[in-house]
Amino acid sequence: MGRGRAKAKQTKVARELKYSSPSMDLDALQAEIGSGTAVTTDNRDDEYGEYGDLAAKYNDEVDDSRR
């Protein structure tokens, strides 16, 4: 017995987490992570990115379904 107050507090905290919409400070998050600059990699032209040479090594087999 005596679990009613603890359960009520858990329910209150759960509701606050579920229905709150905190503002997100992306600059502070970036500073906390330690990244001074944003790093973006856009390798849409290169299918395998920086691992293209390694992928080419293992993709030497001809795919018969593409013929």
N, CA, C and O atoms as a printed pandas DataFrame, in Angstrom:
     atom_number atom_name residue_name chain_id  residue_number  x_coord  y_coord  z_coord
0              1         N          MET        A               1    0.839   -1.178    0.000
1              2        CA          MET        A               1    0.000    0.000    0.000
2              3         C          MET        A               1    0.886    1.245    0.000
3              4         O          MET        A               1    2.108    1.160    0.129
4              5         N          GLY        A               2    0.247    2.385   -0.146
5              6        CA          GLY        A               2    0.991    3.623   -0.125
6              7         C          GLY        A               2    1.613    3.976   -1.462
7              8         O          GLY        A               2    2.499    4.827   -1.537
8              9         N          ARG        A               3    1.149    3.322   -2.517
9             10        CA          ARG        A               3    1.721    3.576   -3.833
10            11         C          ARG        A               3    0.959    4.659   -4.584
11            12         O          ARG        A               3    1.389    5.066   -5.664
12            13         N          GLY        A               4   -0.139    5.129   -4.056
13            14        CA          GLY        A               4   -0.982    6.098   -4.749
14            15         C          GLY        A               4   -0.280    7.416   -5.041
15            16         O          GLY        A               4   -0.398    7.944   -6.146
16            17         N          ARG        A               5    0.437    7.947   -4.084
17            18        CA          ARG        A               5    1.104    9.234   -4.283
18            19         C          ARG        A               5    2.227    9.117   -5.308
19            20         O          ARG        A               5    2.405   10.016   -6.130
20            21         N          ALA        A               6    2.989    8.019   -5.272
21            22        CA          ALA        A               6    4.079    7.818   -6.226
22            23         C          ALA        A               6    3.534    7.633   -7.642
23            24         O          ALA        A               6    4.086    8.162   -8.606
24            25         N          LYS        A               7    2.451    6.878   -7.749
25            26        CA          LYS        A               7    1.848    6.665   -9.065
26            27         C          LYS        A               7    1.279    7.967   -9.613
27            28         O          LYS        A               7    1.372    8.220  -10.814
28            29         N          ALA        A               8    0.700    8.787   -8.767
29            30        CA          ALA        A               8    0.164   10.075   -9.207
30            31         C          ALA        A               8    1.281   10.976   -9.717
31            32         O          ALA        A               8    1.114   11.678  -10.714
32            33         N          LYS        A               9    2.407   10.954   -9.038
33            34        CA          LYS        A               9    3.536   11.768   -9.481
34            35         C          LYS        A               9    4.075   11.265  -10.817
35            36         O          LYS        A               9    4.391   12.068  -11.695
36            37         N          GLN        A              10    4.183    9.957  -10.981
37            38        CA          GLN        A              10    4.636    9.386  -12.248
38            39         C          GLN        A              10    3.685    9.759  -13.383
39            40         O          GLN        A              10    4.125   10.083  -14.486
40            41         N          THR        A              11    2.398    9.712  -13.112
41            42        CA          THR        A              11    1.406   10.069  -14.118
42            43         C          THR        A              11    1.535   11.535  -14.495
43            44         O          THR        A              11    1.439   11.883  -15.672
44            45         N          LYS        A              12    1.752   12.398  -13.512
45            46        CA          LYS        A              12    1.908   13.828  -13.767
46            47         C          LYS        A              12    3.135   14.092  -14.638
47            48         O          LYS        A              12    3.066   14.859  -15.598
48            49         N          VAL        A              13    4.246   13.463  -14.303
49            50        CA          VAL        A              13    5.478   13.645  -15.066
50            51         C          VAL        A              13    5.291   13.120  -16.490
51            52         O          VAL        A              13    5.730   13.757  -17.448
52            53         N          ALA        A              14    4.652   11.977  -16.631
53            54        CA          ALA        A              14    4.425   11.399  -17.955
54            55         C          ALA        A              14    3.561   12.314  -18.811
55            56         O          ALA        A              14    3.827   12.482  -20.001
56            57         N          ARG        A              15    2.535   12.904  -18.223
57            58        CA          ARG        A              15    1.681   13.837  -18.976
58            59         C          ARG        A              15    2.449   15.079  -19.400
59            60         O          ARG        A              15    2.285   15.569  -20.518
60            61         N          GLU        A              16    3.296   15.589  -18.492
61            62        CA          GLU        A              16    4.097   16.767  -18.837
62            63         C          GLU        A              16    5.031   16.470  -20.004
63            64         O          GLU        A              16    5.183   17.297  -20.904
64            65         N          LEU        A              17    5.649   15.308  -19.995
65            66        CA          LEU        A              17    6.548   14.939  -21.079
66            67         C          LEU        A              17    5.795   14.725  -22.390
67            68         O          LEU        A              17    6.278   15.096  -23.459
68            69         N          LYS        A              18    4.615   14.128  -22.299
69            70        CA          LYS        A              18    3.849   13.811  -23.500
70            71         C          LYS        A              18    3.295   15.059  -24.170
71            72         O          LYS        A              18    3.337   15.175  -25.394
72            73         N          TYR        A              19    2.785   15.980  -23.390
73            74        CA          TYR        A              19    2.068   17.114  -23.969
74            75         C          TYR        A              19    2.880   18.404  -24.033
75            76         O          TYR        A              19    2.397   19.403  -24.567
76            77         N          SER        A              20    4.081   18.406  -23.508
77            78        CA          SER        A              20    4.872   19.638  -23.581
78            79         C          SER        A              20    5.581   19.695  -24.930
79            80         O          SER        A              20    5.925   18.666  -25.512
80            81         N          SER        A              21    5.790   20.895  -25.406
81            82        CA          SER        A              21    6.531   21.073  -26.657
82            83         C          SER        A              21    7.671   22.053  -26.391
83            84         O          SER        A              21    7.528   23.259  -26.595
84            85         N          PRO        A              22    8.790   21.528  -25.938
85            86        CA          PRO        A              22    9.900   22.408  -25.599
86            87         C          PRO        A              22   10.498   23.040  -26.854
87            88         O          PRO        A              22   10.502   22.439  -27.928
88            89         N          SER        A              23   10.998   24.253  -26.700
89            90        CA          SER        A              23   11.657   24.897  -27.827
90            91         C          SER        A              23   13.056   24.309  -27.959
91            92         O          SER        A              23   13.705   23.986  -26.963
92            93         N          MET        A              24   13.504   24.176  -29.183
93            94        CA          MET        A              24   14.799   23.564  -29.425
94            95         C          MET        A              24   15.787   24.642  -29.864
95            96         O          MET        A              24   15.576   25.318  -30.870
96            97         N          ASP        A              25   16.854   24.793  -29.107
97            98        CA          ASP        A              25   17.898   25.750  -29.440
98            99         C          ASP        A              25   19.010   24.994  -30.148
99           100         O          ASP        A              25   19.870   24.397  -29.500
100          101         N          LEU        A              26   18.996   25.017  -31.474
101          102        CA          LEU        A              26   19.950   24.239  -32.249
102          103         C          LEU        A              26   21.374   24.756  -32.102
103          104         O          LEU        A              26   22.324   23.976  -32.162
104          105         N          ASP        A              27   21.532   26.056  -31.912
105          106        CA          ASP        A              27   22.870   26.608  -31.719
106          107         C          ASP        A              27   23.488   26.093  -30.421
107          108         O          ASP        A              27   24.670   25.749  -30.384
108          109         N          ALA        A              28   22.691   26.043  -29.366
109          110        CA          ALA        A              28   23.187   25.533  -28.094
110          111         C          ALA        A              28   23.504   24.043  -28.201
111          112         O          ALA        A              28   24.481   23.570  -27.620
112          113         N          LEU        A              29   22.692   23.317  -28.932
113          114        CA          LEU        A              29   22.938   21.896  -29.119
114          115         C          LEU        A              29   24.234   21.674  -29.884
115          116         O          LEU        A              29   25.020   20.792  -29.539
116          117         N          GLN        A              30   24.454   22.464  -30.909
117          118        CA          GLN        A              30   25.675   22.346  -31.699
118          119         C          GLN        A              30   26.902   22.669  -30.845
119          120         O          GLN        A              30   27.933   22.006  -30.960
120          121         N          ALA        A              31   26.791   23.684  -29.991
121          122        CA          ALA        A              31   27.890   24.041  -29.108
122          123         C          ALA        A              31   28.146   22.934  -28.087
123          124         O          ALA        A              31   29.295   22.654  -27.746
124          125         N          GLU        A              32   27.081   22.308  -27.603
125          126        CA          GLU        A              32   27.228   21.241  -26.624
126          127         C          GLU        A              32   27.889   20.016  -27.234
127          128         O          GLU        A              32   28.693   19.345  -26.586
128          129         N          ILE        A              33   27.549   19.733  -28.470
129          130        CA          ILE        A              33   28.154   18.588  -29.144
130          131         C          ILE        A              33   29.632   18.844  -29.390
131          132         O          ILE        A              33   30.441   17.916  -29.401
132          133         N          GLY        A              34   29.974   20.110  -29.586
133          134        CA          GLY        A              34   31.373   20.453  -29.751
134          135         C          GLY        A              34   31.761   20.713  -31.188
135          136         O          GLY        A              34   32.939   20.902  -31.492
136          137         N          SER        A              35   30.802   20.725  -32.055
137          138        CA          SER        A              35   31.082   20.977  -33.461
138          139         C          SER        A              35   31.014   22.469  -33.710
139          140         O          SER        A              35   29.961   23.082  -33.536
140          141         N          GLY        A              36   32.122   23.056  -34.115
141          142        CA          GLY        A              36   32.161   24.490  -34.382
142          143         C          GLY        A              36   31.470   24.847  -35.676
143          144         O          GLY        A              36   30.892   25.927  -35.793
144          145         N          THR        A              37   31.518   23.963  -36.644
145          146        CA          THR        A              37   30.877   24.228  -37.929
146          147         C          THR        A              37   29.990   23.056  -38.293
147          148         O          THR        A              37   30.233   21.919  -37.890
148          149         N          ALA        A              38   28.984   23.349  -39.044
149          150        CA          ALA        A              38   28.089   22.298  -39.505
150          151         C          ALA        A              38   28.757   21.548  -40.649
151          152         O          ALA        A              38   29.274   22.153  -41.589
152          153         N          VAL        A              39   28.739   20.244  -40.558
153          154        CA          VAL        A              39   29.349   19.416  -41.581
154          155         C          VAL        A              39   28.236   18.763  -42.378
155          156         O          VAL        A              39   27.397   18.044  -41.835
156          157         N          THR        A              40   28.242   19.025  -43.668
157          158        CA          THR        A              40   27.253   18.395  -44.531
158          159         C          THR        A              40   27.972   17.636  -45.622
159          160         O          THR        A              40   28.947   18.117  -46.200
160          161         N          THR        A              41   27.487   16.462  -45.890
161          162        CA          THR        A              41   28.037   15.671  -46.983
162          163         C          THR        A              41   26.897   15.334  -47.912
163          164         O          THR        A              41   25.899   14.737  -47.506
164          165         N          ASP        A              42   27.051   15.716  -49.144
165          166        CA          ASP        A              42   26.032   15.430  -50.141
166          167         C          ASP        A              42   26.679   14.588  -51.226
167          168         O          ASP        A              42   27.315   15.107  -52.144
168          169         N          ASN        A              43   26.507   13.299  -51.104
169          170        CA          ASN        A              43   27.124   12.375  -52.046
170          171         C          ASN        A              43   26.072   11.756  -52.953
171          172         O          ASN        A              43   26.127   10.558  -53.227
172          173         N          ARG        A              44   25.126   12.538  -53.418
173          174        CA          ARG        A              44   24.078   11.991  -54.276
174          175         C          ARG        A              44   24.627   11.526  -55.616
175          176         O          ARG        A              44   24.121   10.568  -56.199
176          177         N          ASP        A              45   25.666   12.205  -56.108
177          178        CA          ASP        A              45   26.257   11.796  -57.375
178          179         C          ASP        A              45   27.057   10.513  -57.214
179          180         O          ASP        A              45   27.084    9.678  -58.118
180          181         N          ASP        A              46   27.694   10.355  -56.091
181          182        CA          ASP        A              46   28.505    9.183  -55.826
182          183         C          ASP        A              46   27.707    8.260  -54.913
183          184         O          ASP        A              46   27.463    8.583  -53.750
184          185         N          GLU        A              47   27.310    7.131  -55.438
185          186        CA          GLU        A              47   26.400    6.240  -54.715
186          187         C          GLU        A              47   26.973    5.760  -53.388
187          188         O          GLU        A              47   26.230    5.605  -52.419
188          189         N          TYR        A              48   28.283    5.520  -53.326
189          190        CA          TYR        A              48   28.874    4.944  -52.133
190          191         C          TYR        A              48   29.709    5.943  -51.335
191          192         O          TYR        A              48   30.337    5.564  -50.346
192          193         N          GLY        A              49   29.726    7.191  -51.738
193          194        CA          GLY        A              49   30.444    8.218  -50.990
194          195         C          GLY        A              49   31.929    7.952  -50.938
195          196         O          GLY        A              49   32.543    7.602  -51.946
196          197         N          GLU        A              50   32.504    8.117  -49.766
197          198        CA          GLU        A              50   33.941    7.972  -49.613
198          199         C          GLU        A              50   34.392    6.524  -49.712
199          200         O          GLU        A              50   35.591    6.262  -49.807
200          201         N          TYR        A              51   33.461    5.576  -49.692
201          202        CA          TYR        A              51   33.803    4.163  -49.764
202          203         C          TYR        A              51   33.613    3.604  -51.177
203          204         O          TYR        A              51   33.480    2.394  -51.355
204          205         N          GLY        A              52   33.602    4.479  -52.168
205          206        CA          GLY        A              52   33.376    4.067  -53.554
206          207         C          GLY        A              52   34.400    3.073  -54.047
207          208         O          GLY        A              52   34.044    2.112  -54.729
208          209         N          ASP        A              53   35.672    3.280  -53.719
209          210        CA          ASP        A              53   36.715    2.365  -54.175
210          211         C          ASP        A              53   36.540    0.981  -53.571
211          212         O          ASP        A              53   36.701   -0.031  -54.253
212          213         N          LEU        A              54   36.209    0.947  -52.284
213          214        CA          LEU        A              54   36.014   -0.327  -51.615
214          215         C          LEU        A              54   34.772   -1.036  -52.163
215          216         O          LEU        A              54   34.780   -2.253  -52.352
216          217         N          ALA        A              55   33.715   -0.276  -52.415
217          218        CA          ALA        A              55   32.492   -0.866  -52.960
218          219         C          ALA        A              55   32.744   -1.397  -54.365
219          220         O          ALA        A              55   32.231   -2.459  -54.719
220          221         N          ALA        A              56   33.520   -0.685  -55.170
221          222        CA          ALA        A              56   33.824   -1.132  -56.531
222          223         C          ALA        A              56   34.601   -2.441  -56.502
223          224         O          ALA        A              56   34.432   -3.286  -57.381
224          225         N          LYS        A              57   35.443   -2.607  -55.507
225          226        CA          LYS        A              57   36.234   -3.836  -55.380
226          227         C          LYS        A              57   35.330   -5.052  -55.216
227          228         O          LYS        A              57   35.608   -6.116  -55.770
228          229         N          TYR        A              58   34.248   -4.896  -54.456
229          230        CA          TYR        A              58   33.369   -6.010  -54.176
230          231         C          TYR        A              58   32.182   -6.091  -55.135
231          232         O          TYR        A              58   31.418   -7.053  -55.068
232          233         N          ASN        A              59   32.006   -5.119  -56.019
233          234        CA          ASN        A              59   30.904   -5.122  -56.971
234          235         C          ASN        A              59   31.370   -5.466  -58.375
235          236         O          ASN        A              59   30.768   -5.013  -59.349
236          237         N          ASP        A              60   32.429   -6.256  -58.503
237          238        CA          ASP        A              60   32.936   -6.621  -59.814
238          239         C          ASP        A              60   32.053   -7.633  -60.525
239          240         O          ASP        A              60   32.106   -7.743  -61.750
240          241         N          GLU        A              61   31.241   -8.372  -59.779
241          242        CA          GLU        A              61   30.389   -9.369  -60.390
242          243         C          GLU        A              61   29.310   -8.697  -61.216
243          244         O          GLU        A              61   28.807   -7.636  -60.846
244          245         N          VAL        A              62   28.951   -9.317  -62.339
245          246        CA          VAL        A              62   27.919   -8.789  -63.217
246          247         C          VAL        A              62   26.577   -9.259  -62.695
247          248         O          VAL        A              62   26.392  -10.437  -62.389
248          249         N          ASP        A              63   25.641   -8.326  -62.595
249          250        CA          ASP        A              63   24.298   -8.654  -62.140
250          251         C          ASP        A              63   23.472   -9.052  -63.354
251          252         O          ASP        A              63   23.152   -8.201  -64.183
252          253         N          ASP        A              64   23.122  -10.326  -63.475
253          254        CA          ASP        A              64   22.400  -10.831  -64.630
254          255         C          ASP        A              64   20.976  -10.282  -64.725
255          256         O          ASP        A              64   20.405  -10.252  -65.815
256          257         N          SER        A              65   20.407   -9.857  -63.632
257          258        CA          SER        A              65   19.036   -9.351  -63.665
258          259         C          SER        A              65   18.932   -8.000  -64.344
259          260         O          SER        A              65   17.836   -7.602  -64.737
260          261         N          ARG        A              66   20.023   -7.291  -64.493
261          262        CA          ARG        A              66   20.005   -5.974  -65.122
262          263         C          ARG        A              66   20.136   -6.042  -66.637
263          264         O          ARG        A              66   19.959   -5.023  -67.305
264          265         N          ARG        A              67   20.432   -7.173  -67.186
265          266        CA          ARG        A              67   20.622   -7.320  -68.634
266          267         C          ARG        A              67   19.330   -7.374  -69.366
267          268         O          ARG        A              67   19.319   -7.495  -70.591
